[in-house]
Amino acid sequence: MMQTVEAEINVDGTVTLLEPVRVKIKTRALVTVLENGDSSCQGNARQMLKFLQNNRLPAEARRSAEEMEAQILENRKWSI
């Protein structure tokens, strides 16, 4: 059975689980490292948001949700 539990990773790499986990035998695990939301972190998403805020599309280039959905459906026809 797969479980997800919250944990903290210290700067030395040690992992501390924040809730109890019970396993019957030695078990493998996957660890996903999450951003803390620290403003000093400059990941790709933060850079992209800043770029988009500073480089708005001109009004004539913007499309409605319906127009975008129609374009997506049209593109799907060609990708099959």
PDB file of N, CA, C and O in Angstrom:
ATOM      1  N   MET A   1       0.845  -1.181   0.000  1.00  0.00           N
ATOM      2  CA  MET A   1       0.000   0.000   0.000  1.00  0.00           C
ATOM      3  C   MET A   1       0.886   1.239   0.000  1.00  0.00           C
ATOM      4  O   MET A   1       1.841   1.314   0.773  1.00  0.00           O
ATOM      5  N   MET A   2       0.586   2.196  -0.844  1.00  0.00           N
ATOM      6  CA  MET A   2       1.343   3.439  -0.891  1.00  0.00           C
ATOM      7  C   MET A   2       0.805   4.413   0.151  1.00  0.00           C
ATOM      8  O   MET A   2      -0.404   4.507   0.362  1.00  0.00           O
ATOM      9  N   GLN A   3       1.699   5.122   0.787  1.00  0.00           N
ATOM     10  CA  GLN A   3       1.343   6.141   1.768  1.00  0.00           C
ATOM     11  C   GLN A   3       2.103   7.408   1.429  1.00  0.00           C
ATOM     12  O   GLN A   3       3.186   7.350   0.846  1.00  0.00           O
ATOM     13  N   THR A   4       1.554   8.526   1.782  1.00  0.00           N
ATOM     14  CA  THR A   4       2.259   9.796   1.672  1.00  0.00           C
ATOM     15  C   THR A   4       2.318  10.398   3.061  1.00  0.00           C
ATOM     16  O   THR A   4       1.302  10.510   3.746  1.00  0.00           O
ATOM     17  N   VAL A   5       3.517  10.784   3.470  1.00  0.00           N
ATOM     18  CA  VAL A   5       3.690  11.416   4.774  1.00  0.00           C
ATOM     19  C   VAL A   5       4.555  12.660   4.604  1.00  0.00           C
ATOM     20  O   VAL A   5       5.398  12.736   3.710  1.00  0.00           O
ATOM     21  N   GLU A   6       4.330  13.611   5.468  1.00  0.00           N
ATOM     22  CA  GLU A   6       5.125  14.833   5.416  1.00  0.00           C
ATOM     23  C   GLU A   6       6.431  14.617   6.159  1.00  0.00           C
ATOM     24  O   GLU A   6       6.471  13.914   7.168  1.00  0.00           O
ATOM     25  N   ALA A   7       7.502  15.225   5.656  1.00  0.00           N
ATOM     26  CA  ALA A   7       8.816  15.093   6.277  1.00  0.00           C
ATOM     27  C   ALA A   7       9.595  16.391   6.087  1.00  0.00           C
ATOM     28  O   ALA A   7       9.223  17.243   5.280  1.00  0.00           O
ATOM     29  N   GLU A   8      10.656  16.520   6.825  1.00  0.00           N
ATOM     30  CA  GLU A   8      11.577  17.641   6.663  1.00  0.00           C
ATOM     31  C   GLU A   8      12.947  17.077   6.332  1.00  0.00           C
ATOM     32  O   GLU A   8      13.346  16.040   6.862  1.00  0.00           O
ATOM     33  N   ILE A   9      13.668  17.768   5.451  1.00  0.00           N
ATOM     34  CA  ILE A   9      15.031  17.370   5.116  1.00  0.00           C
ATOM     35  C   ILE A   9      15.957  18.458   5.631  1.00  0.00           C
ATOM     36  O   ILE A   9      15.833  19.625   5.260  1.00  0.00           O
ATOM     37  N   ASN A  10      16.885  18.061   6.489  1.00  0.00           N
ATOM     38  CA  ASN A  10      17.848  19.010   7.036  1.00  0.00           C
ATOM     39  C   ASN A  10      18.943  19.282   6.019  1.00  0.00           C
ATOM     40  O   ASN A  10      19.114  18.519   5.068  1.00  0.00           O
ATOM     41  N   VAL A  11      19.680  20.357   6.212  1.00  0.00           N
ATOM     42  CA  VAL A  11      20.729  20.733   5.260  1.00  0.00           C
ATOM     43  C   VAL A  11      21.805  19.662   5.140  1.00  0.00           C
ATOM     44  O   VAL A  11      22.505  19.615   4.129  1.00  0.00           O
ATOM     45  N   ASP A  12      21.958  18.798   6.147  1.00  0.00           N
ATOM     46  CA  ASP A  12      22.940  17.711   6.061  1.00  0.00           C
ATOM     47  C   ASP A  12      22.369  16.475   5.350  1.00  0.00           C
ATOM     48  O   ASP A  12      23.063  15.472   5.185  1.00  0.00           O
ATOM     49  N   GLY A  13      21.089  16.558   4.929  1.00  0.00           N
ATOM     50  CA  GLY A  13      20.471  15.478   4.172  1.00  0.00           C
ATOM     51  C   GLY A  13      19.666  14.497   4.997  1.00  0.00           C
ATOM     52  O   GLY A  13      19.038  13.598   4.438  1.00  0.00           O
ATOM     53  N   THR A  14      19.665  14.642   6.303  1.00  0.00           N
ATOM     54  CA  THR A  14      18.863  13.722   7.109  1.00  0.00           C
ATOM     55  C   THR A  14      17.381  14.038   6.951  1.00  0.00           C
ATOM     56  O   THR A  14      16.977  15.198   6.872  1.00  0.00           O
ATOM     57  N   VAL A  15      16.594  12.990   6.908  1.00  0.00           N
ATOM     58  CA  VAL A  15      15.151  13.119   6.705  1.00  0.00           C
ATOM     59  C   VAL A  15      14.451  12.815   8.029  1.00  0.00           C
ATOM     60  O   VAL A  15      14.727  11.798   8.665  1.00  0.00           O
ATOM     61  N   THR A  16      13.550  13.699   8.437  1.00  0.00           N
ATOM     62  CA  THR A  16      12.768  13.500   9.650  1.00  0.00           C
ATOM     63  C   THR A  16      11.302  13.425   9.263  1.00  0.00           C
ATOM     64  O   THR A  16      10.741  14.389   8.742  1.00  0.00           O
ATOM     65  N   LEU A  17      10.680  12.279   9.516  1.00  0.00           N
ATOM     66  CA  LEU A  17       9.250  12.137   9.234  1.00  0.00           C
ATOM     67  C   LEU A  17       8.466  12.913  10.282  1.00  0.00           C
ATOM     68  O   LEU A  17       8.807  12.878  11.465  1.00  0.00           O
ATOM     69  N   LEU A  18       7.420  13.611   9.858  1.00  0.00           N
ATOM     70  CA  LEU A  18       6.627  14.427  10.758  1.00  0.00           C
ATOM     71  C   LEU A  18       5.393  13.708  11.283  1.00  0.00           C
ATOM     72  O   LEU A  18       4.588  14.297  12.004  1.00  0.00           O
ATOM     73  N   GLU A  19       5.241  12.443  10.925  1.00  0.00           N
ATOM     74  CA  GLU A  19       4.141  11.627  11.421  1.00  0.00           C
ATOM     75  C   GLU A  19       4.596  10.175  11.424  1.00  0.00           C
ATOM     76  O   GLU A  19       5.498   9.813  10.669  1.00  0.00           O
ATOM     77  N   PRO A  20       3.995   9.344  12.251  1.00  0.00           N
ATOM     78  CA  PRO A  20       4.438   7.953  12.330  1.00  0.00           C
ATOM     79  C   PRO A  20       4.120   7.169  11.058  1.00  0.00           C
ATOM     80  O   PRO A  20       3.092   7.382  10.415  1.00  0.00           O
ATOM     81  N   VAL A  21       5.027   6.260  10.716  1.00  0.00           N
ATOM     82  CA  VAL A  21       4.839   5.374   9.567  1.00  0.00           C
ATOM     83  C   VAL A  21       5.146   3.960  10.047  1.00  0.00           C
ATOM     84  O   VAL A  21       6.180   3.720  10.670  1.00  0.00           O
ATOM     85  N   ARG A  22       4.254   3.040   9.758  1.00  0.00           N
ATOM     86  CA  ARG A  22       4.452   1.643  10.155  1.00  0.00           C
ATOM     87  C   ARG A  22       4.643   0.800   8.896  1.00  0.00           C
ATOM     88  O   ARG A  22       3.824   0.822   7.977  1.00  0.00           O
ATOM     89  N   VAL A  23       5.746   0.061   8.884  1.00  0.00           N
ATOM     90  CA  VAL A  23       6.010  -0.876   7.789  1.00  0.00           C
ATOM     91  C   VAL A  23       6.373  -2.217   8.409  1.00  0.00           C
ATOM     92  O   VAL A  23       6.914  -2.268   9.513  1.00  0.00           O
ATOM     93  N   LYS A  24       6.076  -3.304   7.700  1.00  0.00           N
ATOM     94  CA  LYS A  24       6.325  -4.648   8.226  1.00  0.00           C
ATOM     95  C   LYS A  24       7.705  -5.163   7.843  1.00  0.00           C
ATOM     96  O   LYS A  24       8.266  -6.021   8.525  1.00  0.00           O
ATOM     97  N   ILE A  25       8.250  -4.637   6.746  1.00  0.00           N
ATOM     98  CA  ILE A  25       9.585  -5.034   6.295  1.00  0.00           C
ATOM     99  C   ILE A  25      10.297  -3.782   5.786  1.00  0.00           C
ATOM    100  O   ILE A  25       9.680  -2.731   5.614  1.00  0.00           O
ATOM    101  N   LYS A  26      11.599  -3.908   5.549  1.00  0.00           N
ATOM    102  CA  LYS A  26      12.360  -2.803   4.977  1.00  0.00           C
ATOM    103  C   LYS A  26      11.688  -2.382   3.674  1.00  0.00           C
ATOM    104  O   LYS A  26      11.411  -3.215   2.811  1.00  0.00           O
ATOM    105  N   THR A  27      11.430  -1.097   3.542  1.00  0.00           N
ATOM    106  CA  THR A  27      10.603  -0.602   2.442  1.00  0.00           C
ATOM    107  C   THR A  27      11.286   0.553   1.733  1.00  0.00           C
ATOM    108  O   THR A  27      11.899   1.413   2.365  1.00  0.00           O
ATOM    109  N   ARG A  28      11.175   0.561   0.430  1.00  0.00           N
ATOM    110  CA  ARG A  28      11.707   1.668  -0.360  1.00  0.00           C
ATOM    111  C   ARG A  28      10.765   2.857  -0.271  1.00  0.00           C
ATOM    112  O   ARG A  28       9.581   2.698   0.029  1.00  0.00           O
ATOM    113  N   ALA A  29      11.294   4.053  -0.534  1.00  0.00           N
ATOM    114  CA  ALA A  29      10.471   5.259  -0.508  1.00  0.00           C
ATOM    115  C   ALA A  29      10.978   6.226  -1.564  1.00  0.00           C
ATOM    116  O   ALA A  29      12.149   6.194  -1.940  1.00  0.00           O
ATOM    117  N   LEU A  30      10.099   7.070  -2.029  1.00  0.00           N
ATOM    118  CA  LEU A  30      10.450   8.170  -2.923  1.00  0.00           C
ATOM    119  C   LEU A  30      10.336   9.458  -2.133  1.00  0.00           C
ATOM    120  O   LEU A  30       9.422   9.609  -1.322  1.00  0.00           O
ATOM    121  N   VAL A  31      11.243  10.380  -2.356  1.00  0.00           N
ATOM    122  CA  VAL A  31      11.210  11.662  -1.661  1.00  0.00           C
ATOM    123  C   VAL A  31      11.066  12.753  -2.707  1.00  0.00           C
ATOM    124  O   VAL A  31      11.839  12.815  -3.663  1.00  0.00           O
ATOM    125  N   THR A  32      10.073  13.614  -2.520  1.00  0.00           N
ATOM    126  CA  THR A  32       9.882  14.773  -3.385  1.00  0.00           C
ATOM    127  C   THR A  32      10.247  16.008  -2.580  1.00  0.00           C
ATOM    128  O   THR A  32       9.670  16.250  -1.520  1.00  0.00           O
ATOM    129  N   VAL A  33      11.197  16.790  -3.071  1.00  0.00           N
ATOM    130  CA  VAL A  33      11.627  17.985  -2.355  1.00  0.00           C
ATOM    131  C   VAL A  33      10.778  19.157  -2.814  1.00  0.00           C
ATOM    132  O   VAL A  33      10.722  19.459  -4.006  1.00  0.00           O
ATOM    133  N   LEU A  34      10.112  19.823  -1.863  1.00  0.00           N
ATOM    134  CA  LEU A  34       9.230  20.945  -2.152  1.00  0.00           C
ATOM    135  C   LEU A  34       9.919  22.255  -1.819  1.00  0.00           C
ATOM    136  O   LEU A  34      10.746  22.319  -0.909  1.00  0.00           O
ATOM    137  N   GLU A  35       9.575  23.298  -2.558  1.00  0.00           N
ATOM    138  CA  GLU A  35      10.059  24.637  -2.236  1.00  0.00           C
ATOM    139  C   GLU A  35       9.401  25.106  -0.952  1.00  0.00           C
ATOM    140  O   GLU A  35       8.229  24.816  -0.716  1.00  0.00           O
ATOM    141  N   ASN A  36      10.126  25.813  -0.135  1.00  0.00           N
ATOM    142  CA  ASN A  36       9.572  26.349   1.106  1.00  0.00           C
ATOM    143  C   ASN A  36       8.751  27.602   0.893  1.00  0.00           C
ATOM    144  O   ASN A  36       8.098  28.063   1.829  1.00  0.00           O
ATOM    145  N   GLY A  37       8.756  28.168  -0.296  1.00  0.00           N
ATOM    146  CA  GLY A  37       8.073  29.433  -0.512  1.00  0.00           C
ATOM    147  C   GLY A  37       8.941  30.605  -0.101  1.00  0.00           C
ATOM    148  O   GLY A  37       8.468  31.738  -0.019  1.00  0.00           O
ATOM    149  N   ASP A  38      10.203  30.336   0.155  1.00  0.00           N
ATOM    150  CA  ASP A  38      11.150  31.383   0.529  1.00  0.00           C
ATOM    151  C   ASP A  38      11.362  32.295  -0.672  1.00  0.00           C
ATOM    152  O   ASP A  38      11.639  31.817  -1.772  1.00  0.00           O
ATOM    153  N   SER A  39      11.234  33.599  -0.470  1.00  0.00           N
ATOM    154  CA  SER A  39      11.344  34.548  -1.576  1.00  0.00           C
ATOM    155  C   SER A  39      12.739  34.591  -2.176  1.00  0.00           C
ATOM    156  O   SER A  39      12.922  35.124  -3.271  1.00  0.00           O
ATOM    157  N   SER A  40      13.736  34.034  -1.474  1.00  0.00           N
ATOM    158  CA  SER A  40      15.087  34.027  -2.032  1.00  0.00           C
ATOM    159  C   SER A  40      15.253  32.930  -3.077  1.00  0.00           C
ATOM    160  O   SER A  40      16.214  32.954  -3.846  1.00  0.00           O
ATOM    161  N   CYS A  41      14.332  31.969  -3.118  1.00  0.00           N
ATOM    162  CA  CYS A  41      14.389  30.903  -4.122  1.00  0.00           C
ATOM    163  C   CYS A  41      13.920  31.471  -5.451  1.00  0.00           C
ATOM    164  O   CYS A  41      12.860  32.090  -5.537  1.00  0.00           O
ATOM    165  N   GLN A  42      14.705  31.257  -6.465  1.00  0.00           N
ATOM    166  CA  GLN A  42      14.358  31.775  -7.776  1.00  0.00           C
ATOM    167  C   GLN A  42      14.263  30.622  -8.766  1.00  0.00           C
ATOM    168  O   GLN A  42      15.114  30.482  -9.644  1.00  0.00           O
ATOM    169  N   GLY A  43      13.239  29.807  -8.627  1.00  0.00           N
ATOM    170  CA  GLY A  43      13.046  28.674  -9.518  1.00  0.00           C
ATOM    171  C   GLY A  43      12.435  29.104 -10.840  1.00  0.00           C
ATOM    172  O   GLY A  43      12.120  30.278 -11.035  1.00  0.00           O
ATOM    173  N   ASN A  44      12.272  28.171 -11.729  1.00  0.00           N
ATOM    174  CA  ASN A  44      11.731  28.454 -13.055  1.00  0.00           C
ATOM    175  C   ASN A  44      10.329  29.042 -12.994  1.00  0.00           C
ATOM    176  O   ASN A  44      10.018  29.954 -13.759  1.00  0.00           O
ATOM    177  N   ALA A  45       9.474  28.545 -12.106  1.00  0.00           N
ATOM    178  CA  ALA A  45       8.100  29.047 -12.030  1.00  0.00           C
ATOM    179  C   ALA A  45       8.086  30.509 -11.608  1.00  0.00           C
ATOM    180  O   ALA A  45       7.342  31.310 -12.173  1.00  0.00           O
ATOM    181  N   ARG A  46       8.897  30.859 -10.626  1.00  0.00           N
ATOM    182  CA  ARG A  46       8.952  32.249 -10.158  1.00  0.00           C
ATOM    183  C   ARG A  46       9.468  33.175 -11.274  1.00  0.00           C
ATOM    184  O   ARG A  46       8.949  34.274 -11.473  1.00  0.00           O
ATOM    185  N   GLN A  47      10.485  32.715 -11.985  1.00  0.00           N
ATOM    186  CA  GLN A  47      11.026  33.506 -13.090  1.00  0.00           C
ATOM    187  C   GLN A  47       9.989  33.680 -14.199  1.00  0.00           C
ATOM    188  O   GLN A  47       9.865  34.757 -14.782  1.00  0.00           O
ATOM    189  N   MET A  48       9.248  32.609 -14.483  1.00  0.00           N
ATOM    190  CA  MET A  48       8.228  32.682 -15.524  1.00  0.00           C
ATOM    191  C   MET A  48       7.108  33.634 -15.136  1.00  0.00           C
ATOM    192  O   MET A  48       6.650  34.415 -15.970  1.00  0.00           O
ATOM    193  N   LEU A  49       6.658  33.585 -13.891  1.00  0.00           N
ATOM    194  CA  LEU A  49       5.613  34.506 -13.439  1.00  0.00           C
ATOM    195  C   LEU A  49       6.071  35.950 -13.547  1.00  0.00           C
ATOM    196  O   LEU A  49       5.316  36.814 -13.993  1.00  0.00           O
ATOM    197  N   LYS A  50       7.294  36.211 -13.145  1.00  0.00           N
ATOM    198  CA  LYS A  50       7.836  37.573 -13.247  1.00  0.00           C
ATOM    199  C   LYS A  50       7.886  38.016 -14.708  1.00  0.00           C
ATOM    200  O   LYS A  50       7.523  39.146 -15.034  1.00  0.00           O
ATOM    201  N   PHE A  51       8.338  37.121 -15.583  1.00  0.00           N
ATOM    202  CA  PHE A  51       8.390  37.441 -17.010  1.00  0.00           C
ATOM    203  C   PHE A  51       6.999  37.756 -17.554  1.00  0.00           C
ATOM    204  O   PHE A  51       6.816  38.740 -18.270  1.00  0.00           O
ATOM    205  N   LEU A  52       6.022  36.918 -17.212  1.00  0.00           N
ATOM    206  CA  LEU A  52       4.665  37.125 -17.714  1.00  0.00           C
ATOM    207  C   LEU A  52       4.057  38.421 -17.195  1.00  0.00           C
ATOM    208  O   LEU A  52       3.325  39.098 -17.918  1.00  0.00           O
ATOM    209  N   GLN A  53       4.357  38.773 -15.942  1.00  0.00           N
ATOM    210  CA  GLN A  53       3.844  40.022 -15.388  1.00  0.00           C
ATOM    211  C   GLN A  53       4.447  41.238 -16.083  1.00  0.00           C
ATOM    212  O   GLN A  53       3.788  42.267 -16.232  1.00  0.00           O
ATOM    213  N   ASN A  54       5.682  41.114 -16.502  1.00  0.00           N
ATOM    214  CA  ASN A  54       6.377  42.241 -17.130  1.00  0.00           C
ATOM    215  C   ASN A  54       6.233  42.280 -18.652  1.00  0.00           C
ATOM    216  O   ASN A  54       6.652  43.249 -19.285  1.00  0.00           O
ATOM    217  N   ASN A  55       5.656  41.255 -19.236  1.00  0.00           N
ATOM    218  CA  ASN A  55       5.553  41.171 -20.698  1.00  0.00           C
ATOM    219  C   ASN A  55       4.156  40.740 -21.112  1.00  0.00           C
ATOM    220  O   ASN A  55       3.983  39.689 -21.729  1.00  0.00           O
ATOM    221  N   ARG A  56       3.172  41.539 -20.779  1.00  0.00           N
ATOM    222  CA  ARG A  56       1.781  41.202 -21.088  1.00  0.00           C
ATOM    223  C   ARG A  56       1.559  41.188 -22.600  1.00  0.00           C
ATOM    224  O   ARG A  56       2.157  41.971 -23.338  1.00  0.00           O
ATOM    225  N   LEU A  57       0.705  40.298 -23.035  1.00  0.00           N
ATOM    226  CA  LEU A  57       0.323  40.276 -24.451  1.00  0.00           C
ATOM    227  C   LEU A  57      -0.508  41.504 -24.775  1.00  0.00           C
ATOM    228  O   LEU A  57      -1.305  41.944 -23.946  1.00  0.00           O
ATOM    229  N   PRO A  58      -0.339  42.063 -25.959  1.00  0.00           N
ATOM    230  CA  PRO A  58      -1.220  43.162 -26.351  1.00  0.00           C
ATOM    231  C   PRO A  58      -2.661  42.655 -26.439  1.00  0.00           C
ATOM    232  O   PRO A  58      -2.886  41.474 -26.706  1.00  0.00           O
ATOM    233  N   ALA A  59      -3.622  43.526 -26.219  1.00  0.00           N
ATOM    234  CA  ALA A  59      -5.034  43.141 -26.185  1.00  0.00           C
ATOM    235  C   ALA A  59      -5.450  42.380 -27.442  1.00  0.00           C
ATOM    236  O   ALA A  59      -6.218  41.422 -27.355  1.00  0.00           O
ATOM    237  N   GLU A  60      -4.961  42.788 -28.592  1.00  0.00           N
ATOM    238  CA  GLU A  60      -5.370  42.128 -29.839  1.00  0.00           C
ATOM    239  C   GLU A  60      -4.826  40.709 -29.967  1.00  0.00           C
ATOM    240  O   GLU A  60      -5.328  39.938 -30.785  1.00  0.00           O
ATOM    241  N   ALA A  61      -3.816  40.344 -29.182  1.00  0.00           N
ATOM    242  CA  ALA A  61      -3.245  38.997 -29.239  1.00  0.00           C
ATOM    243  C   ALA A  61      -3.891  38.062 -28.225  1.00  0.00           C
ATOM    244  O   ALA A  61      -3.674  36.852 -28.285  1.00  0.00           O
ATOM    245  N   ARG A  62      -4.671  38.587 -27.306  1.00  0.00           N
ATOM    246  CA  ARG A  62      -5.300  37.763 -26.269  1.00  0.00           C
ATOM    247  C   ARG A  62      -6.514  37.044 -26.842  1.00  0.00           C
ATOM    248  O   ARG A  62      -7.246  37.594 -27.666  1.00  0.00           O
ATOM    249  N   ARG A  63      -6.717  35.804 -26.393  1.00  0.00           N
ATOM    250  CA  ARG A  63      -7.839  35.001 -26.861  1.00  0.00           C
ATOM    251  C   ARG A  63      -8.752  34.665 -25.688  1.00  0.00           C
ATOM    252  O   ARG A  63      -8.312  34.592 -24.540  1.00  0.00           O
ATOM    253  N   SER A  64     -10.030  34.461 -25.998  1.00  0.00           N
ATOM    254  CA  SER A  64     -10.986  34.066 -24.962  1.00  0.00           C
ATOM    255  C   SER A  64     -10.773  32.595 -24.634  1.00  0.00           C
ATOM    256  O   SER A  64     -10.110  31.876 -25.383  1.00  0.00           O
ATOM    257  N   ALA A  65     -11.332  32.152 -23.520  1.00  0.00           N
ATOM    258  CA  ALA A  65     -11.238  30.746 -23.136  1.00  0.00           C
ATOM    259  C   ALA A  65     -11.835  29.853 -24.220  1.00  0.00           C
ATOM    260  O   ALA A  65     -11.302  28.780 -24.503  1.00  0.00           O
ATOM    261  N   GLU A  66     -12.922  30.284 -24.817  1.00  0.00           N
ATOM    262  CA  GLU A  66     -13.568  29.487 -25.872  1.00  0.00           C
ATOM    263  C   GLU A  66     -12.662  29.368 -27.090  1.00  0.00           C
ATOM    264  O   GLU A  66     -12.565  28.299 -27.692  1.00  0.00           O
ATOM    265  N   GLU A  67     -11.996  30.466 -27.456  1.00  0.00           N
ATOM    266  CA  GLU A  67     -11.083  30.422 -28.608  1.00  0.00           C
ATOM    267  C   GLU A  67      -9.893  29.511 -28.322  1.00  0.00           C
ATOM    268  O   GLU A  67      -9.451  28.771 -29.200  1.00  0.00           O
ATOM    269  N   MET A  68      -9.373  29.563 -27.097  1.00  0.00           N
ATOM    270  CA  MET A  68      -8.247  28.698 -26.745  1.00  0.00           C
ATOM    271  C   MET A  68      -8.655  27.232 -26.762  1.00  0.00           C
ATOM    272  O   MET A  68      -7.908  26.380 -27.243  1.00  0.00           O
ATOM    273  N   GLU A  69      -9.846  26.939 -26.234  1.00  0.00           N
ATOM    274  CA  GLU A  69     -10.331  25.556 -26.218  1.00  0.00           C
ATOM    275  C   GLU A  69     -10.512  25.036 -27.644  1.00  0.00           C
ATOM    276  O   GLU A  69     -10.163  23.891 -27.934  1.00  0.00           O
ATOM    277  N   ALA A  70     -11.047  25.854 -28.520  1.00  0.00           N
ATOM    278  CA  ALA A  70     -11.217  25.450 -29.921  1.00  0.00           C
ATOM    279  C   ALA A  70      -9.869  25.170 -30.574  1.00  0.00           C
ATOM    280  O   ALA A  70      -9.738  24.217 -31.342  1.00  0.00           O
ATOM    281  N   GLN A  71      -8.874  25.988 -30.276  1.00  0.00           N
ATOM    282  CA  GLN A  71      -7.534  25.785 -30.839  1.00  0.00           C
ATOM    283  C   GLN A  71      -6.903  24.507 -30.298  1.00  0.00           C
ATOM    284  O   GLN A  71      -6.249  23.777 -31.043  1.00  0.00           O
ATOM    285  N   ILE A  72      -7.092  24.231 -29.014  1.00  0.00           N
ATOM    286  CA  ILE A  72      -6.565  23.000 -28.422  1.00  0.00           C
ATOM    287  C   ILE A  72      -7.192  21.783 -29.093  1.00  0.00           C
ATOM    288  O   ILE A  72      -6.490  20.835 -29.444  1.00  0.00           O
ATOM    289  N   LEU A  73      -8.514  21.806 -29.273  1.00  0.00           N
ATOM    290  CA  LEU A  73      -9.204  20.688 -29.926  1.00  0.00           C
ATOM    291  C   LEU A  73      -8.719  20.505 -31.358  1.00  0.00           C
ATOM    292  O   LEU A  73      -8.542  19.377 -31.818  1.00  0.00           O
ATOM    293  N   GLU A  74      -8.506  21.600 -32.054  1.00  0.00           N
ATOM    294  CA  GLU A  74      -8.004  21.533 -33.430  1.00  0.00           C
ATOM    295  C   GLU A  74      -6.600  20.929 -33.467  1.00  0.00           C
ATOM    296  O   GLU A  74      -6.299  20.096 -34.322  1.00  0.00           O
ATOM    297  N   ASN A  75      -5.752  21.350 -32.541  1.00  0.00           N
ATOM    298  CA  ASN A  75      -4.376  20.818 -32.501  1.00  0.00           C
ATOM    299  C   ASN A  75      -4.367  19.339 -32.141  1.00  0.00           C
ATOM    300  O   ASN A  75      -3.510  18.602 -32.629  1.00  0.00           O
ATOM    301  N   ARG A  76      -5.281  18.889 -31.312  1.00  0.00           N
ATOM    302  CA  ARG A  76      -5.351  17.477 -30.944  1.00  0.00           C
ATOM    303  C   ARG A  76      -5.667  16.614 -32.149  1.00  0.00           C
ATOM    304  O   ARG A  76      -5.185  15.485 -32.237  1.00  0.00           O
ATOM    305  N   LYS A  77      -6.457  17.113 -33.073  1.00  0.00           N
ATOM    306  CA  LYS A  77      -6.788  16.350 -34.280  1.00  0.00           C
ATOM    307  C   LYS A  77      -5.520  16.000 -35.045  1.00  0.00           C
ATOM    308  O   LYS A  77      -5.412  14.915 -35.615  1.00  0.00           O
ATOM    309  N   TRP A  78      -4.567  16.916 -35.057  1.00  0.00           N
ATOM    310  CA  TRP A  78      -3.349  16.726 -35.847  1.00  0.00           C
ATOM    311  C   TRP A  78      -2.279  15.956 -35.098  1.00  0.00           C
ATOM    312  O   TRP A  78      -1.316  15.497 -35.713  1.00  0.00           O
ATOM    313  N   SER A  79      -2.417  15.799 -33.783  1.00  0.00           N
ATOM    314  CA  SER A  79      -1.365  15.123 -33.020  1.00  0.00           C
ATOM    315  C   SER A  79      -1.621  13.617 -32.885  1.00  0.00           C
ATOM    316  O   SER A  79      -0.780  12.897 -32.347  1.00  0.00           O
ATOM    317  N   ILE A  80      -2.751  13.143 -33.360  1.00  0.00           N
ATOM    318  CA  ILE A  80      -3.087  11.711 -33.228  1.00  0.00           C
ATOM    319  C   ILE A  80      -2.462  10.917 -34.333  1.00  0.00           C
ATOM    320  O   ILE A  80      -2.631   9.699 -34.390  1.00  0.00           O
TER     321      ILE A  80
END
